[in-house]
Amino acid sequence: MEPNDRSLFAPFKALTEAEQLQITSALSLHFGEPIAVTEADLSKRSHDEVEIIKNVISGWILTKNARPDIAEAHERLKDTKLPHIVSFGRSDDGQDPFRVGLVRADIQDAPLIHEMQVSAFTPLLRKYEDFDTNPANETVARIVERLNQPFTEYYLIVLSTLPVGAIRIVNEQNKTYRVSPIFLMPEYQGRGIAQIVFALIERQYADAAKWALATIRQEAGLCYLYEKLGYRLTEGSKVINDKMKIVFL
């Protein structure tokens, strides 16, 4: 544990015992083992693990401190129609119609986004062994870092009210937006959800002059989907290993 990591002890100890218990319980559930916010426990953990613990505590305190403002805003705007869900589309899966929606994600959604991301990308990781670049190998801390970027917006992809994936939009200025990444959990792939998500995103960012994304050249289904949506291959590409090449659209 680095010296500046000790800065989390004071704000953590300032919380009530009940709040401390809630935080340690959530962290223990995430790591699958008991977590104690003590110097002795943290000194045994990796830098990434300590970063996750720091981010969870900071996010909790930030939310707690913002509660009065949230309560005041709710009272002031309770009669105003401000949608939490950005937009919805509709598709038909056999006889079972469903609604696909986008919900703006915040810092507290990082563990959920991470869980779905690992589920979505693990099959590709096993197939291509791209251990250094595959999103399945990213940490929760990395997602938290992106959520804090002023040029990034994350949305949960929901089926009715059930989160089934996520999409990150990067504002590259000059009305250019990049999708990096978009993913659905395996059991929800191949059901037409991605096409609806792209339509909703393009509606949400109606000022866009250009869209960009990257995909795996060997994944014919993905390439076909993006070309069907109007994306075209650029001249750039990046070889990851002897099994896999990334192309840009």
C-alpha positions in Angstrom: 0.0 0.0 0.0 1.3 3.4 -1.0 1.5 6.3 1.5 -1.3 8.3 -0.2 -3.6 5.2 0.2 -3.7 6.0 3.9 -5.8 9.0 3.1 -8.9 6.8 2.8 -8.9 5.8 6.5 -10.0 9.2 8.0 -13.1 9.6 5.8 -14.0 6.0 6.3 -13.7 6.2 10.1 -15.9 9.3 10.0 -18.8 7.2 8.7 -21.2 5.6 11.1 -20.7 2.0 12.1 -23.7 1.0 10.0 -22.3 2.8 6.9 -18.9 1.2 7.4 -20.6 -2.2 7.7 -22.5 -1.6 4.5 -19.3 -0.7 2.6 -17.3 -3.6 3.9 -20.2 -6.0 3.2 -20.4 -4.8 -0.4 -16.6 -5.0 -0.8 -16.5 -8.5 0.7 -19.3 -9.6 -1.7 -17.4 -8.2 -4.7 -14.0 -9.8 -3.7 -15.5 -13.0 -2.5 -13.7 -12.8 0.8 -13.8 -10.7 4.0 -12.5 -7.2 3.5 -11.4 -4.9 6.4 -10.5 -1.3 5.7 -7.4 -1.4 7.8 -3.7 -0.7 7.1 -2.9 -4.4 7.8 -5.5 -5.7 5.4 -4.8 -3.2 2.6 -1.0 -3.7 2.8 -1.6 -7.3 1.6 -3.6 -6.3 -1.5 -2.6 -5.4 -5.0 -2.7 -1.8 -6.3 -5.8 -2.5 -8.4 -7.6 -4.0 -5.4 -6.8 -0.9 -3.2 -7.9 1.4 -6.0 -11.3 -0.4 -6.1 -11.7 0.0 -2.4 -10.7 3.6 -2.5 -13.2 4.3 -5.3 -16.1 2.6 -3.6 -15.5 4.5 -0.4 -15.1 7.8 -2.3 -18.2 7.2 -4.3 -20.2 6.3 -1.1 -19.1 9.5 0.6 -19.8 11.6 -2.5 -23.3 10.2 -2.7 -23.9 10.7 1.0 -22.7 14.4 0.8 -25.0 15.0 -2.2 -28.1 13.6 -0.6 -29.4 17.0 0.7 -29.1 18.4 -2.8 -30.7 15.4 -4.3 -33.6 15.6 -1.9 -34.0 19.3 -2.6 -33.9 18.8 -6.3 -36.5 16.0 -6.1 -38.8 18.2 -4.1 -38.4 21.1 -6.5 -38.7 19.0 -9.7 -41.1 16.3 -8.6 -43.9 17.6 -10.8 -41.5 18.0 -13.8 -41.3 15.2 -16.3 -37.6 14.5 -16.6 -37.0 11.0 -18.0 -34.4 8.9 -16.2 -34.5 6.5 -19.2 -33.1 8.2 -22.3 -35.2 6.4 -24.9 -36.8 3.2 -25.8 -37.1 1.1 -29.0 -39.1 -1.9 -29.7 -38.4 -5.3 -31.2 -40.1 -8.6 -31.5 -38.4 -11.8 -30.4 -40.8 -14.5 -31.8 -44.1 -14.1 -29.8 -42.4 -12.2 -27.0 -42.2 -8.4 -27.7 -39.7 -6.5 -25.6 -38.6 -2.9 -25.1 -34.9 -2.0 -25.4 -33.9 1.1 -23.5 -30.8 3.1 -22.5 -30.3 4.4 -18.9 -27.5 6.8 -18.1 -25.0 5.1 -15.9 -23.1 6.6 -12.9 -20.3 5.6 -10.7 -22.4 3.3 -8.6 -23.1 1.2 -11.7 -19.4 0.4 -12.2 -19.5 -3.1 -10.6 -22.6 -4.0 -12.6 -21.0 -2.8 -15.9 -17.9 -4.8 -15.0 -19.8 -8.0 -14.3 -21.7 -7.8 -17.6 -18.5 -6.8 -19.5 -16.7 -9.9 -18.2 -19.7 -12.1 -19.1 -19.9 -10.6 -22.6 -16.2 -10.7 -23.5 -14.9 -13.9 -21.8 -15.9 -16.1 -24.8 -13.8 -13.9 -27.1 -10.9 -13.9 -24.6 -10.9 -17.7 -24.7 -11.1 -17.8 -28.5 -8.5 -15.2 -29.3 -6.3 -15.2 -26.1 -6.0 -11.4 -26.3 -5.1 -11.1 -22.6 -3.6 -7.6 -22.8 -6.5 -5.9 -24.7 -9.7 -7.9 -24.0 -12.2 -6.0 -21.9 -12.9 -9.1 -19.8 -9.5 -8.6 -18.2 -10.2 -5.0 -17.2 -10.8 -4.0 -13.6 -13.7 -2.2 -12.0 -11.2 0.6 -11.3 -10.7 1.0 -15.0 -14.4 1.4 -15.6 -14.6 3.9 -12.7 -11.8 5.9 -14.3 -13.8 6.0 -17.6 -17.0 7.0 -15.9 -15.1 10.0 -14.4 -13.9 11.1 -17.8 -15.6 14.4 -18.9 -15.7 13.2 -22.5 -17.3 9.8 -21.7 -20.9 8.7 -21.2 -21.9 5.2 -20.3 -25.4 3.9 -20.7 -26.9 0.6 -19.4 -28.7 -1.3 -22.1 -32.0 -2.6 -20.5 -34.6 -5.0 -21.7 -37.7 -3.6 -20.1 -36.1 -2.9 -16.7 -33.4 -5.7 -16.8 -29.8 -4.6 -17.5 -28.4 -6.8 -20.3 -25.3 -4.9 -21.4 -23.8 -1.4 -21.8 -22.5 1.1 -24.3 -19.8 3.8 -23.8 -19.8 6.9 -26.0 -16.6 8.9 -26.3 -16.9 12.5 -27.5 -13.9 13.1 -29.7 -14.9 16.7 -30.5 -15.8 18.1 -33.9 -19.1 16.3 -33.7 -17.3 12.9 -33.8 -18.4 10.2 -31.4 -16.8 6.8 -30.8 -18.5 3.7 -29.5 -16.0 2.0 -27.2 -17.2 -0.5 -26.3 -20.7 -1.9 -26.7 -21.6 -5.3 -25.3 -24.5 -7.6 -24.4 -24.3 -10.6 -22.2 -24.1 -13.8 -24.3 -27.7 -14.9 -23.6 -29.0 -11.6 -25.1 -26.9 -11.6 -28.2 -28.3 -12.3 -31.7 -31.8 -10.9 -30.8 -31.7 -7.6 -32.6 -31.0 -5.6 -29.5 -27.7 -4.0 -30.8 -29.4 -2.6 -33.8 -32.0 -0.9 -31.7 -29.3 0.4 -29.4 -27.5 2.1 -32.2 -30.7 3.7 -33.4 -31.4 5.1 -29.9 -27.8 6.3 -29.6 -27.9 8.1 -32.9 -31.2 9.7 -31.9 -29.6 10.8 -28.6 -26.6 12.3 -30.3 -28.4 13.9 -33.2 -25.6 16.5 -33.6 -23.1 13.8 -34.7 -21.4 14.3 -38.0 -19.3 11.1 -37.7 -19.4 7.8 -35.8 -16.4 5.5 -35.2 -15.8 2.1 -33.6 -13.4 -0.9 -33.8 -14.1 -4.6 -34.0 -12.4 -7.9 -34.6 -11.9 -8.7 -38.3 -12.2 -12.4 -37.7 -15.7 -11.9 -36.3 -17.8 -12.0 -39.5 -21.1 -11.5 -37.7 -19.9 -8.3 -36.0 -18.4 -6.9 -39.2 -21.7 -7.7 -41.0 -23.8 -6.0 -38.3 -21.7 -2.8 -38.4 -21.7 -2.6 -42.2 -25.4 -3.2 -42.1 -25.7 -0.2 -39.8 -23.8 2.0 -42.3 -20.2 1.7 -40.9 -17.4 1.3 -43.4 -13.9 0.0 -43.0 -11.1 2.5 -42.8 -7.5 1.8 -44.0 -6.3 1.4 -40.4 -5.9 -1.9 -38.6 -4.0 -3.4 -35.6 -2.7 -6.9 -35.3 -3.2 -8.1 -31.7 -1.8 -11.6 -32.2 -1.6 -14.4 -34.8 -5.3 -15.1 -34.2 -6.8 -11.7 -34.2 -6.7 -8.3 -35.9 -8.6 -5.2 -34.9 -10.2 -3.1 -37.7 -11.6 0.4 -37.5 -14.9 1.6 -39.0 
